[in-house]
Amino acid sequence: MRYFFLFLLSAFLVNSTDAQIYEVGIFAGGSNFIGDVGSSKYISPNQPAFGALVKWNRSPRHSFRASVIFTDLNGIDGKSDDPRRIERGYEFSANIIEISAGMEFTFLDFDLHTSGMKGTPYLYSGISMANHDNFYFSPAGEITSENTSSWAFGIPMVIGYKTNISNQLILAAEIGARYTFSDELDGSMPDSEYREQYSFGNINNNDWYMFTGFTLTYTFGRRPCYCNF
């Protein structure tokens, strides 16, 4: 995973003197899980999340973006508003590594080569992959590892606001939901060997998780010559 991120970073840094502008930075915030275990609140960060991101600003209105984010997804039935979940008492903690790539669109032109402070709301979407360990709950509510791991593909849906705080630093606040094509993150839908005996919850709803936090990026590259794209 480390080598994959270094490859992405180097790809954005090569030929940085081209007529474009790039950003490299960090993400810091929190995460929360939405599924068959724990609270069903959509924006309720309960675990720290950290990562790194790179951008290629293709025009003042859109950018290509890639990121890697680490977090420990946490689900605790005791913190749910559902009395059935509270009585059940399941809880889990799962480390994930998410790789995401896609496109960021701004509502207003965001040209860093013009003078003065500027800011704009933005949207980001694309595709994500979250690596996680597989497990299931025994009838007694104990977590049992399957000794395997999986990739949960998903769609990130992010809304945020960004502004330049200096000539080369951009600060942004964002809230991002990840809809996954998996129901395995919380152990409610084990692999086929254990599925019939240990599955539970709503089999028609896949898992979601949220990232809420801030990004701080450093921008570099000479004045761009934007073309139609």
N, C-alpha and C positions, 0 to 999 in steps of 0.2 A: 504494500500500500504506500509506503514511504517513497518508493521509486516511481510509482505512478504519479504522485503529486509533484515530485521533482521534475518529471517529464513535462507535466502541464505548465509548471512555472517557467522552465527553460524555453518552452515553445512561445510563451508570451514575451520573454525577454530578448530573444534572438532578433537582431535587426531593429533594435529599439529606436534607431535614428530614422526609420521610415516615417513617411508623412502620416502618422497616426498617433494616438495617445493611449497609454496603458495605465492600469492600476494594479497594485499589489497591496494586500492588507489582511486584517484579522477580523474574526467574528467573535463576540463574547455575549453570552446571555443565558437563557434557560430553556428547558424542554419540558414537555408534558405529553402523556400518552392518552389516546382516546380509543377504547376498544371494549372488550368483554370483561376486563378486570380493572378495578379502580374507578376514579372519578370520570364523569362524562362531560366535565366543563371543558370548553374548547380552548380558552386562554387562561391557563393556570400553571405557569412554570414552577416546577418543584425540584429540578435537578440542573446543575450547571452544564452549559454547552459551550465548547470552544472550537474554533476552526480557522481556516485560512481561505482566502479567495483571490482570484485574479480576474481582470476584465480587459477586454479590448473594446474601446469606445469607437464603434464603427461610424457613428454620426452623432450630432447633438441630441438625438432622440432615441437611440437604441445602442445597446452594448451586448457583446457576447460575454458570458460569465461562467466561471467554473469554481467549485468550492469543495472543500473537504471539512466535515464537521464531526466531532466526537462528542458523545454524551452517554449517560446511563439512564435509559428510559425506566421509569418507575411507576408501578400501578399498585394501589393499596385500596382494597374494598372498603376498609374502615373510613376512608376519606370521601366515599361516594354519598350522594343524596338518596340512593336507592336502598331502601331497607332490606331488600333481598340480598343485595351484595354485601351490605354490612353484616348480616347474619352469616353469610357464607364465609367471609373472612379471608379470601385469597389475597396474596400479594406477590409481586415479582420485581426483580431488578435485572435489566438486560443491557449490557454494553453494546452500543452500535457505532459503526463508522459509516457515515453517509458521504457518497460522492455524487455531486449534482452538476449538471451542465445545461445551459439554456440561454435565453435571451431576456434582457432587461429593457423595458420600455419606459420612457419618462413622459409625463404629461406636458411638460414645458421643455423648451430648448435648454440644454445644460452644456454650454460651451465654456470650458475652463480657460480658454484663451481670450476671453473678453474680460474686461476689468470689473471689479466690484464683487460684492457678495451675491450669491445666487442660490436658489433652492428649488426643488421640485418634488412632487410625489412621483412614485414609480411603481411598476408592476414587474414581477419576474416569474417566469415559468419555464419548464423544460422537462427533463427527466432526471430521476434520482435512483440511486442504488444504495440500500442500507444492508450492511453485513451484520448478522446476529446469530447467536447460538440458539439451537432448538431444544425445547424442553416441554414437559407436560406436568399436569397436576395429578397426583394420586388421589384415590377416594378420600384419603385423610387430609387432603389439601397440601401435601408436601410436594415440593418441586423436584422432579426427576429429570436429569439431563439425558438427551438422546445421543450425546457425544457426536453431534454433527452441527454444521452451521449452514446458513442459507443466505441468499441475496434477495431482499424484498425490493422489487422495482416499484416506482411510484411517480407521481406527478406533483412537483412543488408548486404551490400557489402563494405568492408572496406579495404583500403590499408594504410600502415604506415611504419614507421621506428623507432626502439627502440634501446636504448643503456643504459648501466649501468653507472651512474654518481658517485656511491660509492659502497661499498660492498653490501648494501641492498636497494639501491634506483635505480629505472629504470625510465627513461624519454622517452616518445614516442610522436611523432607527427603523426596524422592520418587524413585522409579524408574518410568519410563514407556516401554512398548513401543508402537510405531506399526506396525500391520499395514496395508499399503497395497494398493490394488487396481491396482497397476502393477508391471511388471517392467522399467521403463525407467531407473530411477535410476542403475544401474551400467553402462549401455550394453550390457547383454546382450540386450536386445530392442529394436532400433532401430525407427524408423518404417517403414511398409510399403515405402518405396522402397529401403531398405537391409536389410530384415529377412532375406530368404532367404539373402543372401550373408554377413552379418556377425553373425547371432544365435548365441548359444552358451549353455551352462548348462542348468539344469533349467527347462523352460518351464511346468511345473506348479506352481512355487513363486513367489509374488510377493515383492517386496522388503519388508524390515522395517528400521526404525531405532529407536534407543533414545535417550532423554534421561535422564540421571542428575544430580541436583543439588539445589539448595536454592531455596526461595522465601521472600521477606520481604515482608510486606504490612502496610499501614497501614489500620486500620479506623476508620470514622466513621459517623455517623447516630445518632439518638436511640434510646432503648430500644424494641425492636420489640414489636408486638402480633401475634404469630404466629396465623395461622388455619389451618384444615385445608386442606392442598394436597399 
